[in-house]
Each structure stands twice: as structure tokens, then as C-alpha cells.
Amino acid sequence: MRYAVFDLGSNSIKFIVAETRANSVRLLVEKSISTRLAEDLINTCELRPEAVARTLTALKQLRAVATELEVEHFRAVATSAVRDSRNRREFLRAAREVLGFPVRLLSGTEEAETIFSGVMADPRWRGKDLFILDIGGGSAEWVQGRHGKFEKRISLPLGAVRLRERFLHQYPVAPDTAALLVETVRAQIEHPLASYSLGPRKLVGTGGTITCLVAIKKGLAKFDPAKIDHSILTIRQVRELLDRFTGKTLEQLHAIPGLPAKRTDLIIPGTAVVLATMEHLGARKIQVSVRGLRYGVLTAAIRETEGPGHHAHREKHHAAIS
């Protein structure tokens, strides 16, 4: 059986094609296309025509890839940008026409639970005590779990695109401005996360910001999931990276190895969320997972189609994630 998953995020579309065989799952394709669907959403409360056009074009390209690979089962989900927009119905209708099947709009809590499921599909984390932070473009999710099962979760509108448009209006970003952004995020998560606790749990980060931070720390010219998955960043390293980003123009940020052009203006707000979360929880380190929402959607699709007895356990892959 072959499955395709389309994750329509606020900053990019993440796409995977996987094949199940003999109780294992092999990844065939993994792509990420920046569409910045949430562009100016904070001001207009609507998805801009240009952003919609970029997204539909990318969906058409990815749908063609799935067709060429003779995919049998399809899933598509949309998250923060779409659920927060007034014209979401029109967008979902247009996306369905391009894909040929409906896009499921996830609530914030459904998104958080699916992210947890995606991370837990990794044998390394199965049954473990985890606290997961996922930073998207429009929202961020915090999920507290114990013995492989989630205990509670929350989604807040603190994604990198949204924070960038709210607080960072010009570059370079001064060090005191970045520090103020971290404090602002801490203040906004303090009450919602008051009943959450890291305790014995490992803090695991998912999403483009955290994987980029590892790529930058390691100086990776090309994104390599095998070199990023399960890597560790200490709170000191996160602070040093944020300091490294401040005072730089967008051109200077773009020149940093490991930081792709599509994330140049998002790395500071995204890093602020990582640092604010670690400070709030008292975490000394954060471990990285390259899995996330799309893997949770894939796991659920396999379970629905092939039954709970099929273990969604994909092989270690070496494909580059664009």
C-alpha cells in the first residue's frame, strides 16, 4: 500500500509518500515547499490571493508526484493559517478541486495530538515520558506525555510567521529587541502552561525552527535528517544561536550555513519560542525529532486502512528534506 500525506501549514506544505510492506513502513518521498500561506493574515484575517495561488500551485505539483508513484491512499490536513482565516471555506474548496479529495481542517488540540502521535511513531520514543514542543508558522503546540500516552496539550497562536509579523518589522534585529521578544513569549505562555511540568520527561522539539537550529549548529550545507534526528541542543547553545542571529541583515542571515532562504526571517522568532519554553520549564536541553504532524497523519491513515495490528514503523531514511 502507498500513502501520500499533505500537511498544509502556515509557512510551508510538507509532503510525504510512504509504502507499507511486511509490517514496516518505507519512506519514498519527503518534500517541503515554502508557500507562506499565513502571509499578512494577522492584518487581514484572510488568506491573501497570492498566498493561496502559491499554495495551490505547490499542491498541484505534489499531487502529480503522488499520481506518478501510483499512491492508493491520500490524506491532507490544514492547520493554523486556514482555521484562523475568514475565507477558509473557499480555500478548502479550491484545495479539494486540485487534490481530488477533501482537506481536513484540524483544531489546535487535534493538531497537538497528531504531532504527539507522529513523534511516538519513532521507536526511540515509544513508551517514553516526553514533553513535545512543535513550532509552526501560525501556531505552536505543547504536549505533555507519560509512558507514551499524551496527558494534556495546548495550541497557542505563537508560530514563527505570526510572531515575525507582530513584532519584527525590520532587520537587523537588535539584541535587546530579541530579548524583549523572548520575554514577551514567556509572558504569553506562563499562564497557559502553569499546570504543565517537565519533571522526568525529555523535552523534544519538532518543526522547521528546531531542525534548522541543529543544522546551523552543525554547519550543514545540505539538510540531512540522519544527522539532525535525535540531536541535542543545550539552553546555552540556543542562547548563543539567538545572539548569533541578532544584528544581522537578512542577507547576512541567509549566508549562515544550514539556514535556508525560506526561514531567514523566521529563525529569530522561532528561536525565541524555543528559548522561552526552555526557560519556563527549567529545561537544560532539548532533543530534536524530524517527525511531526505529517507522521501522525500517516500513522493514523495506516491504522485506519490496515488495522491496529500493523505497526507504523518506518525504516531509517537518508532522503534530504528540502
C-alpha positions as CSV (number, residue, x, y, z in Angstrom):
1,M,0.0,0.0,0.0
2,R,1.2,3.5,-0.8
3,Y,0.2,6.6,1.2
4,A,0.6,10.3,0.5
5,V,0.2,12.9,3.2
6,F,-0.1,16.7,2.6
7,D,0.4,19.0,5.6
8,L,-0.8,22.5,4.6
9,G,1.0,24.6,7.2
10,S,1.2,28.4,7.7
11,N,4.7,28.6,6.2
12,S,5.1,25.5,4.1
13,I,3.5,22.4,2.7
14,K,5.1,19.3,4.0
15,F,4.6,16.2,1.8
16,I,5.5,12.5,2.3
17,V,4.8,9.4,0.3
18,A,5.3,6.1,2.2
19,E,4.9,2.4,1.3
20,T,3.9,-0.3,3.8
21,R,5.2,-3.8,3.4
22,A,5.6,-6.7,5.9
23,N,4.7,-4.6,9.0
24,S,7.2,-1.9,8.1
25,V,6.9,1.5,6.5
26,R,9.4,2.7,3.9
27,L,9.6,6.4,3.1
28,L,9.7,7.0,-0.6
29,V,9.5,10.8,-0.9
30,E,9.7,13.7,1.6
31,K,9.4,17.3,0.4
32,S,8.7,20.7,1.9
33,I,7.7,23.7,-0.2
34,S,7.5,27.2,1.2
35,T,4.2,28.9,0.4
36,R,3.9,31.4,3.3
37,L,0.1,30.8,3.4
38,A,-0.2,32.9,6.6
39,E,1.3,36.0,4.9
40,D,-0.4,39.1,6.3
41,L,-3.1,37.0,7.9
42,I,-2.7,38.9,11.2
43,N,-3.7,42.2,9.5
44,T,-6.4,41.0,7.0
45,C,-7.8,37.9,8.8
46,E,-8.0,36.4,5.3
47,L,-5.7,34.2,3.2
48,R,-4.2,36.5,0.5
49,P,-4.9,35.6,-3.1
50,E,-1.1,35.5,-3.8
51,A,-0.6,33.1,-0.9
52,V,-3.5,30.9,-2.0
53,A,-2.2,30.8,-5.5
54,R,1.3,29.7,-4.3
55,T,-0.2,27.0,-2.2
56,L,-2.5,25.6,-4.9
57,T,0.4,25.6,-7.4
58,A,2.5,23.6,-4.9
59,L,-0.4,21.2,-4.2
60,K,-0.8,20.6,-7.9
61,Q,2.9,19.7,-8.2
62,L,2.9,17.4,-5.3
63,R,-0.4,15.7,-6.4
64,A,1.4,14.9,-9.7
65,V,4.2,13.3,-7.8
66,A,1.7,11.1,-5.9
67,T,0.0,10.1,-9.1
68,E,3.3,9.2,-10.7
69,L,4.1,7.0,-7.7
70,E,0.7,5.3,-8.0
71,V,-0.4,6.2,-4.5
72,E,-3.6,4.5,-3.3
73,H,-4.4,6.3,-0.1
74,F,-4.4,10.1,0.4
75,R,-4.6,12.4,3.4
76,A,-4.4,16.1,3.6
77,V,-4.7,18.4,6.7
78,A,-4.7,22.1,7.2
79,T,-3.7,23.9,10.4
80,S,-3.4,27.4,11.9
81,A,-3.5,29.7,8.9
82,V,-6.6,28.1,7.4
83,R,-8.5,27.7,10.7
84,D,-7.9,31.4,11.6
85,S,-8.9,32.8,8.2
86,R,-12.4,34.1,7.2
87,N,-12.1,32.7,3.7
88,R,-11.2,29.2,4.8
89,R,-14.2,27.6,3.1
90,E,-13.3,29.0,-0.3
91,F,-9.7,27.9,0.2
92,L,-10.6,24.3,1.3
93,R,-12.9,24.1,-1.7
94,A,-10.2,25.2,-4.1
95,A,-7.7,22.8,-2.5
96,R,-10.1,19.9,-2.8
97,E,-10.5,20.6,-6.6
98,V,-6.7,20.5,-7.0
99,L,-6.2,17.4,-5.0
100,G,-9.3,15.4,-5.9
101,F,-10.1,14.7,-2.2
102,P,-11.0,16.8,0.8
103,V,-8.6,18.5,3.1
104,R,-9.3,18.0,6.8
105,L,-9.1,21.2,8.9
106,L,-7.6,20.3,12.3
107,S,-8.4,22.1,15.5
108,G,-5.4,23.2,17.7
109,T,-5.9,20.3,20.1
110,E,-6.2,17.8,17.2
111,E,-3.0,19.2,15.7
112,A,-1.2,18.8,19.0
113,E,-2.4,15.2,19.5
114,T,-1.4,14.3,15.9
115,I,2.1,15.8,16.4
116,F,2.4,13.6,19.5
117,S,1.4,10.6,17.6
118,G,3.9,11.4,14.9
119,V,6.8,11.7,17.3
120,M,5.7,8.5,19.0
121,A,5.9,6.6,15.7
122,D,9.7,6.8,16.2
123,P,10.8,3.5,18.0
124,R,13.3,5.6,20.0
125,W,10.4,7.4,21.8
126,R,7.8,4.7,22.0
127,G,6.5,4.4,25.6
128,K,8.7,7.1,26.9
129,D,7.9,10.2,29.0
130,L,8.1,13.2,26.7
131,F,7.2,16.9,26.6
132,I,6.9,18.0,23.0
133,L,7.3,21.5,21.6
134,D,6.3,22.0,17.9
135,I,6.7,25.4,16.3
136,G,4.8,26.0,13.2
137,G,4.2,29.2,11.1
138,G,0.9,30.2,12.7
139,S,0.8,28.3,16.0
140,A,3.0,26.4,18.4
141,E,1.9,23.3,20.3
142,W,3.0,22.0,23.7
143,V,2.2,18.3,24.5
144,Q,2.9,16.6,27.8
145,G,3.0,12.8,27.8
146,R,3.7,9.9,30.1
147,H,4.6,6.3,29.2
148,G,3.9,7.0,25.5
149,K,0.5,8.5,26.0
150,F,-0.4,12.1,26.0
151,E,-1.6,13.7,29.2
152,K,-2.5,17.2,28.0
153,R,-1.9,19.5,25.1
154,I,-2.3,23.1,24.2
155,S,-2.0,25.2,21.0
156,L,-1.3,28.9,21.0
157,P,-1.0,31.4,18.2
158,L,2.7,31.8,18.7
159,G,4.1,30.5,15.4
160,A,7.2,31.9,13.7
161,V,5.3,33.7,10.9
162,R,2.8,35.2,13.2
163,L,5.4,36.5,15.7
164,R,7.6,37.9,12.9
165,E,4.6,39.9,11.5
166,R,3.6,41.1,15.0
167,F,6.9,42.1,16.5
168,L,9.8,42.2,13.9
169,H,9.2,44.8,11.3
170,Q,12.8,45.4,10.2
171,Y,16.2,43.8,10.1
172,P,18.7,43.7,11.6
173,V,17.0,42.8,14.8
174,A,18.8,44.4,17.8
175,P,19.8,42.1,20.7
176,D,17.5,44.0,23.1
177,T,14.6,43.5,20.7
178,A,15.3,39.8,20.5
179,A,15.5,39.6,24.3
180,L,12.2,41.5,24.6
181,L,10.6,39.0,22.2
182,V,11.7,36.1,24.4
183,E,10.3,37.8,27.5
184,T,7.0,38.5,25.6
185,V,6.6,34.9,24.6
186,R,7.4,33.8,28.2
187,A,4.7,36.1,29.5
188,Q,2.2,34.7,26.9
189,I,2.9,31.0,27.8
190,E,3.2,31.4,31.6
191,H,-0.5,31.2,32.4
192,P,-1.5,28.6,29.7
193,L,1.4,26.3,30.8
194,A,1.1,26.9,34.5
195,S,-0.2,23.4,35.1
196,Y,2.4,21.8,32.8
197,S,5.6,20.3,34.2
198,L,8.7,18.9,32.6
199,G,9.5,16.6,35.6
200,P,11.2,13.4,34.4
201,R,10.1,13.9,30.8
202,K,12.5,14.6,28.0
203,L,11.9,17.8,26.1
204,V,11.6,17.1,22.3
205,G,11.3,19.7,19.7
206,T,9.8,19.3,16.2
207,G,9.3,21.7,13.3
208,G,11.4,23.7,11.0
209,T,12.9,26.1,13.6
210,I,14.4,23.4,15.8
211,T,15.7,21.3,12.9
212,C,17.3,24.5,11.4
213,L,19.0,25.3,14.7
214,V,20.7,21.9,14.7
215,A,21.6,22.3,11.0
216,I,23.2,25.7,11.8
217,K,25.0,24.4,14.9
218,K,26.5,21.6,12.8
219,G,27.2,23.8,9.8
220,L,25.3,21.5,7.4
221,A,25.3,23.0,3.9
222,K,22.5,20.5,3.0
223,F,19.7,19.4,5.2
224,D,20.3,15.8,6.3
225,P,17.7,14.2,8.5
226,A,20.0,11.4,9.6
227,K,22.4,14.0,11.0
228,I,19.7,16.0,12.7
229,D,17.2,13.5,14.2
230,H,17.7,12.9,17.9
231,S,20.4,15.7,18.1
232,I,20.6,17.7,21.3
233,L,20.7,21.4,21.9
234,T,21.5,22.8,25.3
235,I,19.9,26.0,26.6
236,R,23.3,27.7,26.4
237,Q,23.6,26.7,22.7
238,V,20.1,28.1,22.0
239,R,21.0,31.4,23.6
240,E,24.3,31.5,21.7
241,L,22.5,30.9,18.4
242,L,20.0,33.6,19.1
243,D,22.8,36.0,19.8
244,R,24.4,35.0,16.5
245,F,21.3,35.9,14.6
246,T,20.8,39.3,16.1
247,G,22.4,42.4,14.5
248,K,22.5,40.7,11.1
249,T,20.7,41.8,7.9
250,L,18.5,39.2,6.0
251,E,21.4,38.8,3.5
252,Q,23.8,38.0,6.3
253,L,21.4,35.6,7.9
254,H,20.9,33.9,4.6
255,A,24.7,33.3,4.3
256,I,24.7,31.2,7.5
257,P,25.2,27.5,6.6
258,G,22.2,25.4,7.5
259,L,19.7,28.3,7.3
260,P,17.5,28.1,4.1
261,A,16.2,31.2,2.4
262,K,12.6,30.4,3.3
263,R,13.4,30.6,7.0
264,T,15.8,33.5,7.1
265,D,13.2,36.0,8.5
266,L,11.6,33.3,10.8
267,I,14.7,32.0,12.6
268,I,14.7,34.7,15.3
269,P,11.0,34.5,16.3
270,G,11.1,30.7,16.2
271,T,14.3,30.6,18.3
272,A,12.6,32.9,20.8
273,V,9.8,30.3,21.3
274,V,12.3,27.6,21.9
275,L,14.3,29.6,24.4
276,A,11.2,31.0,26.2
277,T,9.8,27.4,26.6
278,M,13.1,26.0,27.9
279,E,13.3,28.9,30.4
280,H,9.7,28.4,31.5
281,L,10.1,24.7,32.0
282,G,13.6,24.9,33.5
283,A,14.9,22.6,30.7
284,R,18.7,22.4,30.3
285,K,18.4,20.7,26.9
286,I,16.1,19.9,24.1
287,Q,16.3,16.8,21.8
288,V,15.2,17.0,18.1
289,S,12.7,14.9,16.2
290,V,12.4,15.3,12.4
291,R,8.9,13.7,12.7
292,G,5.8,15.6,13.4
293,L,2.3,16.3,12.2
294,R,2.6,14.5,8.9
295,Y,3.9,11.3,10.5
296,G,1.0,11.4,12.9
297,V,-1.4,11.7,9.9
298,L,0.4,8.8,8.2
299,T,0.3,6.6,11.3
300,A,-3.5,7.2,11.6
301,A,-4.1,6.5,7.9
302,I,-2.2,3.2,8.0
303,R,-4.1,2.2,11.2
304,E,-7.5,3.1,9.5
305,T,-6.7,1.2,6.3
306,E,-4.7,-1.8,7.5
307,G,-5.9,-2.2,11.1
308,P,-4.2,-1.6,14.5
309,G,-2.1,-4.7,14.2
310,H,0.0,-3.1,11.6
311,H,2.9,-1.3,13.3
312,A,3.7,2.0,11.7
313,H,7.5,1.7,12.0
314,R,9.2,3.2,9.1
315,E,12.8,2.5,8.2
316,K,15.6,4.9,8.8
317,H,15.8,7.0,5.7
318,H,18.5,9.1,4.1
319,A,16.4,11.3,1.8
320,A,17.0,15.0,2.1
321,I,14.2,17.1,3.3
322,S,14.1,20.3,1.2
